[in-house]
Amino acid sequence: MSLCAWFAVQTVAVSQPPKDVEPSSNDLIVHVIDSLSRPVAGARVGFSASFGDNSYESPSWVFLPDPATQERFPTEVVSDKYGSATFRDGKAILQKHRIGLIARHEERRLVGISNLNRSGDDNITMKVHPECVITGKMECLELQRKGMAPERNWLNVSANGQLFVEHYSNATEFEFFLPPGQYTLLARGADGGTLAAQRTLVVPEGVAAMELSPLQLSLKPSRDIAGQPAPELVDVIAWKGDGPRSLADLKGKVVLLDFWGYWCQACITKMPRLIELNNRYREHGLTILGLHIDAGNRITSLAEYDTLVKRLKSGILDGSEIPYPVALIAEKPTPFAGNSARNAMCKIAAAYGVDSYPTMILIDREGNIAGEFRDTPEDLTLLKELLGIHGGLDDSDH
């Protein structure tokens, strides 16, 4: 579906609260005006826009969910004849989330953005400008050499640290609309298989279209060196549990490395599942190693780690112990080999290409990288193949 179709979707919400709903002091009122300060009716307004043929809610304006609860924000609104758009409980949302507003009038080809104050105290006047159509594509030379193209690609557009546009697509091409200003583009391809590439974009006044040079993506080492010996673990402060002296000691075992940190809620949420995998497959030759990457020198000793685990046991672990060894690794920013928007958090993360958490890496019995493990049905099939399990264990409950 084209982006014109994306912006032309007919299912929209009314701009004002229903007549039987009393206005609230928490409502956020947005006044949309043009460059001459005249009200703009019929503009679609939202907290970030998501689009592309693989978007989770495409084509649409999307109010990003709370990462912890996946609770949706209110639906988009359309400005009325006075240029006003009312978001129910919008001020309360602003106090919880760092977000921005984006508005577009398709027929008039006007678009605007607004960085929002987290205090959520004030209503917003938002100016829309003649839009600039931004087009471009992503490239990954490593995949090209393998005769492959990046699929399930993702790009976001932010300004002053606030997200405005997301693009999810199986194609490498992208197209979106922006007003004049300076932006940061962040791109990732191959279903998370590339490092995140970053570029600054400046949209000048009076420019109707810009075609960008290709965004160059670098394949993660864990994807590029699959089948090669797994990099050795380095900079380990201490092991909680019976950790190996080296990965070479674990040859003959299937190893699952779990890169995580106390600061990563998604990592902690995954721990009960890792305990389940350990209990189910340990006797078949699976060894799970937790690699706890510190941030801010918060957990640099076993005593500090034990305090963390005590909290986890009384919470998400529901009294369970972590049955597999965990290495404590100091934060040591290290450049990735390749084009990346950020450094790795430590040397071992750089070696495996870990730039998001949690990340899990499978190593076969010969000590070679088998690939990333994301706990999909396909990944579970691969895990059982590596373990030599042919039927008999059902993962359908996952």
WOZI-V331573 format. One record per pair of residues at least 24 apart in sequence whose ideal C-beta (glycine too) atoms are under 10 Angstrom apart, sorted by the first residue. I is the first residue (numbers start at 0). J is the second residue. Records with the same first field share a line. If there is no record, write none. Layout:
I->J  J
This chain:
0->50  51  52  54  57  58
1->50  52  58  174
2->48  50  51  57  58  105  132  134  166  173  174  175  176
3->58  105  174
4->50  57  58
5->48  49  50  51  52  54  57  58  59  60  105  174  175
6->43  48  50  58  59  60  103  104  105  106  110  176
7->43  58  105  106
8->43  57  58  59  60  75
10->59  74  75
11->41  43  44  45  59  60  74  75  76  77
12->43  45  60  73  74  75  76  77  84  86  87
13->74  76  77  79  84  85
14->40  41  42  43  44  75  76  77  78  79  80  81  82  83  84  85  86
15->76  77  79  81  83  84  85  87
16->76  85  86  87
17->87
20->87
22->85  87
23->85  87  88  89  90  91
24->88  90  91
25->86  87  88  89  90  91  92  93  94  119
26->85  86  87  88  89  90  91  122
27->73  76  84  85  86  87  88  89  90  91  92  93  100  115  119  121  122  123
28->83  84  85  86  89  90  121  122  123  124
29->76  78  82  83  84  85  86  89  100  102  113  115  122  123  124  125
30->78  81  82  83  84  122  123  124  125  126
31->77  78  79  81  82  83  84  100  102  104  109  111  113  123  124  125  126  127
32->78  82  111  124  125  126  127
33->82  104  107  109  111  126  127  128  129
34->109  111  126  127  128  129
35->126
36->82  124  126
37->82
38->78  79  80  81  82  83
39->78  80  81  82  84  102  104  107  109  111  125  126  127
40->77  78  79  80  81  82  83  84  104
41->77  78  79  80  82  104  105  106  107
42->76  77  78  79  82  84  102  103  104  105  107  109  110  111  125  127
43->75  76  77  78  84  101  102  103  104  105  110
44->75  76  77  78  83  84  85  86  100  101  102  103  104  111  113  123  125  127
45->72  73  74  75  76  84  86  98  99  100  101  102  103  163
46->72  73  75  86  89  92  93  96  98  99  100  101  115  161  162  163
47->72  98  99  100  101  112  155  156  157  161  162  163  164  165
48->75  101  102  103  110  112  156  162  163  164  165  166  175  176
49->155  162  164  165  166  167
50->164  165  166  167  168  173  174  175
51->152  153  154  165  166  167  168  169  170  172  173  174  175
52->166  167  168  169  170
53->150  151  152  153  166  167  168  169  170  190
54->153  165  166  167  168
55->165  167
56->167
57->165  166  167  168
60->101  102  103
61->165
62->86  89  92  96  98
63->96  98  162  165
64->96
65->92  95  96
66->96  264  265
67->264  265  268
72->96  98
75->102
76->102
77->102  104
78->102  104  125  127
82->124  125  127
83->122
84->123  125
85->122
86->123
88->119
89->115  119  122  123
90->115  116  118  119  120  121  122
91->119
92->119
93->117  118  119  120  121  123
94->118  119  120
95->119
96->161
97->160  161  162
98->161  162  163
99->157  158  159  160  161  162  163  164
100->125  161  163
101->125  127  156  161  162  163  164  176  177  178
102->126  127  178
103->127  130  176  177  178
104->130
105->130  176
108->132  176  207
109->176  178
110->163  175  176  177  178
111->177  178  180
112->156  157  158  159  161  163  164  177  178  180  182
113->158  161  163
114->157  158  159  160  161  163
115->161
126->178
127->178
128->177  178  179  180  202  204  205
129->178  179  204  205  206  207
130->175  176  177  178  179  202  206  207  208
131->175  176  177  178  179  180  200  202  203  204  205  206  207  208  209
132->174  175  176  177  206  207  208  209  210
133->164  173  174  175  176  177  182  184  200  202  206  208  209  210  211
134->172  173  174  175  208  209  210  211
135->171  172  173  174  175  184  186  198  200  209  210  211  212  213  214
136->170  171  172  173  174  186  210  211  212  213  214
137->168  170  171  172  173  186  187  188  189  193  196  213  214  215  216
138->171  188  196  212  213  214  215  216
139->171  188  189  192  193  194  196  213  214  215  216  217  218  222  337  338
140->213  215  216  217  218  337  338
141->189  192  193  216  217  218  219  222  223  337
142->171  188  189  192  193  216  218  222  223
144->218
145->218  222  223
147->189  218
148->188  189
149->186  187  188  189  190  192  193  216  218
150->188  189  190  192
151->187  188  189  190  191  192
152->186  187  188  189  190  191  193  214  216
153->185  186  187  188  190  191  193  195
154->184  185  186  187  188  195  196  198  214
155->182  183  184  185  186  187  195
156->182  183  184  185  200
157->182  183  184  185
158->182  183  200
159->183
171->213  214  216
173->211  214
174->208  210
177->202  209
178->202  204
179->203  204  205  206
180->204
183->340
184->211  214  340
185->214  340  341
186->214  215  216  338  340
187->214  216  219  340  354  355
188->214  216  217  218
189->216  218  219  222
190->222  371  373
191->219  222  354  355  358  371  373
192->216  218  219  221  222  223  352  370  371
193->217  218  219  222  223  337  338  339  352  354
194->218  219  220  335  336  337  338  339  340  341  343  352  353  354  355
195->335  338  339  340  341  354  355
196->337  338  339  340
197->338  339  340  341
198->338  340
214->338
215->337  338
216->337  338  339
217->335  336  337  338  339  352
218->337  352
219->335  336  337  339  351  352  353  354  355  358  371
220->335  336  337  349  350  351  352  353  360  368
221->256  350  351  352  353  358  359  360  361  368  369  370  371  372
222->352  368  370  371
223->336  337  352  368
224->350  351  352  367  368
225->360  361  363  367  368  369  370  371
226->363  365  367  368  369  370
227->366  367  368
228->362  365  366  367  368
229->254  256  350  351  360  361  362  363  365  366  367  368  369
230->346  347  349  350  351  360  368
231->347  350  366
232->256  288  290  326  328  346  347  350
233->328  331  345  346  347  350
234->292  326  327  328  329  330  331  333  345  346  347
235->290  291  326  327  328  329  345  347
236->291  293  298  299  300  301  304  326  327  328  329
237->299  300  301  304  325  326  327  328
238->288  289  301  324  325  326  327
239->289  291  301  304  305  308  321  323  324  325  326  327
240->288  289  320  321  322  323  324  325  326
241->323  324
242->288  289  323  324  325  326  327
243->286  288  324  326
245->366
246->286  288  362  366
247->366
248->366
249->286  288  362  364  366
250->362  363  364  365  366  367
251->284  286  364  365  366
252->281  284  285  286  362  363  364  366  385  386
253->280  283  284  285  286  287  361  362  363  364  369  382  383  384  385  386  387
254->284  285  286  287  288  360  361  362  363  364  366  368  369  385
255->280  285  286  287  288  289  323  359  360  361  362  369  372  382  385
256->286  287  288  289  290  326  347  351  353  358  359  360  361  362  368  371  372
257->287  288  289  290  291  323  325  356  357  358  359  360  372
258->288  289  290  291  292  328  344  345  347  348  351  353  354  355  356  357  358  359  360
259->289  290  291  292  325  356  357  358  359
260->290  291  292  293  294  297  298  328  330  344  356  357
261->291  292  293  294  295  297  298  303  304  306  307  308  310  311
262->292  293  294  295  297  298  356
263->291  292  294  355  356  357
264->315  356
265->355  356  357
266->291  292  356  357  358
267->307  310  311  314  315  316  357
268->315  357
269->315  356  357  359  374
270->311  315  316  319  321  357
271->311  315  316  317  319
272->374  397
273->321  322  323  357  359  374
274->316  319  320  321  322  323
275->319  394  396  397
276->323  359  372  374  379  382  394  397
277->321  322  323
278->319  322  323
279->392  394
280->379  382  383  385  386  388  392
281->322  323
282->386
283->382  383  385  386  387  388  391  392
284->364  385  386  387  388
285->323  361  382  383  385  386  388
286->323  324  362
287->321  322  323  324  325  359
288->323  324  325  326  360  362
289->321  323  324  325  326  327  357
290->324  325  326  327  328  345  347  348  351  353  357  358  359  360
291->325  326  327  328
292->326  327  328  329  330  331  343  344  345  347  348  353  356
293->327  328  329  330  331  344  345
294->330  344  356
295->330
296->329  330
297->330
298->327  328  329  330
299->327  328  329  330
300->327
301->325  327
303->327
361->385
